[in-house]
């Protein structure tokens, strides 16, 4: 079958399955199975597409995330391997990197690193900074190390439940995209059925990990240091109130490209 004919058919099937961007996903599946770029696919509509693409399309029809089917996701202009058992990097999380890079870093820690997208990107953008990353999931630790090797990022990745592996070490910058979904919340199948609960859910109100961070982070941050956290849609006010109650000063709130408050920045009060 010609690529353009297959894309039209696949678009219809994906749309019926409830996929949000069916044509784009069809094009990317065609690119993957032909081992070409999306631009090549668009420029060669007459080329034949291998029959093996049907297996990939069937997976996407079942709402398996495209990134898991392809095995990678682009983040901050770089390709990160993704696997079941880790959170798929999102574009909105790039806001955390933007904010992190604006100030002093020195010694940096990424908590709940997942694929390693935050820690590795910060290290590659600021090679002189010392960057460490941790995650409670052994799957995430292994994958973050794999991505570090692939990208040539010298980041120390260790298994740790928040700060337990770091003793008395203090950092100039701590970043985190913690779990922040309330238990029982309605999520798209791509998330609810395929991404790990450990990286998603945080108690009845989604604030459980923020509570721990507010209590435990002060002892691991330099007096001049910054704590930069991702927050879920509509959660910034609650997170700020929680941290301020524990003696933190909120110094910045940054919107993502959709205009949603996504990054909150805290420092110890003088």
N, C-alpha and C positions, 0 to 999 in steps of 0.2 A: 504494500500500500504506500502511496505517496505520503510524504510528511505532512503536507498541508491538509490532505483529506483526513489523515489520522488525527491531527490536532483538532479539526472541527468536530469530529466524532467524540474525541476524548473530552473536549470542552463541554459538550452536551451532557455526557455521562457524569462528569464531575459536578456540574451545576445541579443536576438532579439529586446528587448525593449531598448537597449543601455546602460544597467547598466555596470559599469566599472569592477566590481569584482563579476560576477554572481554566481560563485560557492561558494565563501565565504559568500555572502549574503544568498544564499539558505541554507547553513549549519547553519547560525545564526538564520534564521527563523525556521528551524527545531528544533533547541535548545530551542527557545522561546516557541514554541507550546507544546513541551514535558516537559517544565520546567526543562530541564537538561542543562549541559554545552556543548559547542561545542565538547570538547574532548570526552564526553560521546556519543554524536551523531556519531562521527567518529568510536568509538569502538563498536557500536551496530548497524551495518548496517541492520541487519535482523529485528530490532524492527519495529512495526507498527506505522505509523505516523497518528495523528488524522486528520479528514477531515477539521477541523477548520483552518488548515494551509492555505487552498486555499484562504481564505479571506485576509490573510496577504500577500500572494504572489501577489494577484491582486492589492493590494495597492502599492507594490514595482514595479510592472510592469508599474504603472502609474507614476513612478519616485518619489513617496513620499520617503523622506529620511528614511533610515533604522532606524536611531535613533528615529525618531518620531513614527515609527511603534512599536519599542521595548519599547519606553518610557524612554530610558536612553542612555547615552554615557559615555564611559570611558575617563577619563582625569587625567593624572599624577598618574595613578594607582588607581583612585577612581571612583566610579559610581555616575554620576550626572543625576538627573531627567531632562528630556527635554520635552517641550510642544510646540504646535504651538504658535507663537507670540514671540519666543526668538530664538536667533542664536544658532545653534548646535555647541558645542565646537569642535575645530579642533586640531589635533596633533601639527601643527606648532605653535599654540599659547602657547604650553608648553615652547617654547623658552623664552617667556616673564617671566615665573616663574623662569626658570634657572638663568636669568640675575638678576631678582629682589632679589633672595636669596643670591647673591654673596656679596652684600654690606650691609651697615647699613640700618635699616628700622625704628625701633621705632614706629612712628605713620604713618600708611599707608592708602592710599585711592585708590580704584579701581573705575574708572569712566566708566560708561556704562557696568555694571557688567553682564548683561544678566542672565545666569544660576547661576552666582556667582563663576564660575570655577577659575578665577584668585584670587579673594579675599579669598575664602575659602581655596584654596590650600596653599596660602602664610601663612595664619593663622595656618593651621594644620602643616605646615613644620617649622614655627617659632612661637610657642605658646606664647612666651613672647612679641611679637609685638602686638600693638593695631591696628586693621584693621577695616576700614569702607568701605562700598561699596554703590554706587548709580547708579540709572538708571532713565531715563525720562519715561520709560514704566512701568505702574502699573503691567502689566503681569510679566515683568521681576523681579520687586521688590518682588512680591508674590512668584515666583519660586525660587529666590535666598534665600529667608527666609526659604522656604521648604527644600532646599538642605542644608542650614546651620543647621537646626534642625536635619536632617537625618544623617549628618556627625559629629555632635557635635562640630561645629565650632562657636566660640563666636565672630561673626562679626555683626556689626551694619549696617543694610541695610536700605537705605532711598530713597525716590523718589526725584530726583533732576536733573535739567538740568545743567549739569556740576557742577559748584561750588555754585549754588545759595542757597543751603541749609546749607552751611558751614561757612558763615560769614567771620570772620577774621582768622579762623583756618589755621595753617600752618602744613605741613606734611614733614616727612623726605624722604618719597618715594611715588610717584604717578605713578600708572600703568594704562594703558588703551589699549583696543583693539577697537578703534573707527570705525564707518562706513568709508569705504574708496573706495567704488565702484563708478565709474563715471556713472552718469545717462545715460541710453541708452546702457550701456555695455552688451555684450552677456554673459549670464551665463547659466550653466547647469540647467535643469528643477528642480532638487532637491533644488537648491538655489532660482532661479527666481520665481518659482511657490509656494514654501512652506515656505520660510523664510521671516521675516518681512522687508519691505522696510526701515523702520526706522533704523534698525540695519545694513543695507547694503549700502545705497546710500548717497553720500555726495557732491552734486553739480555736475557741468558739468565736473570737473576734478578729483573728489574724494577727494579734499583737504579741503573742507569747515570746517570740524570739527578740522582738524589740525590747521587751521588758528585761530580758537577760542582758542584752547589749547595753541598755541604759545602766544597769547595775554593775556590770563587769568591765566595761570598757575604760572607765576612768583610770583604773590602775595600770592600764597598758598603753596609755597615750601620754606623750610629752606635754608639758604645760602649754606649749605653743601649737600643739598638734591639732589635726582635724579628723573628725569622724564623718565619712560621707556614705549615706545610706540611700538605697532605692526604696521607694514606697509605692504601694498600690494606688489605683485610682481612688481619689476621695479620701485618702488616709493621712495626708500630710498634717492636717491640724491635730488629729489624735496622736500621731507619733511625736509631734513637737511638744504637745502638752505633757505627754508621758516623760519625755527626756527632761523638760524644764523642771518637772517635779522632782527629778533626781539630781538637780544641781547643774544641768548643762545649759549652755547658751546656744540658741539657734542663730547661726550667723548667715545663712543663705538658704533659699529655696529656689530650685531651678526647674523650669518646665522642659518637657521633652518636645520633639518636633510637632507633636499633635496639640501642644498647648496645655498638657496635663502636668501638674506638679509631680516631679519624678525623683529629684535628688534633694535630700535635706542634709544640711551640714551643721555639725555641732562642734563646739569647743568647750573645754572646762571653763567655768566661770572664774574670773580672776580672784 
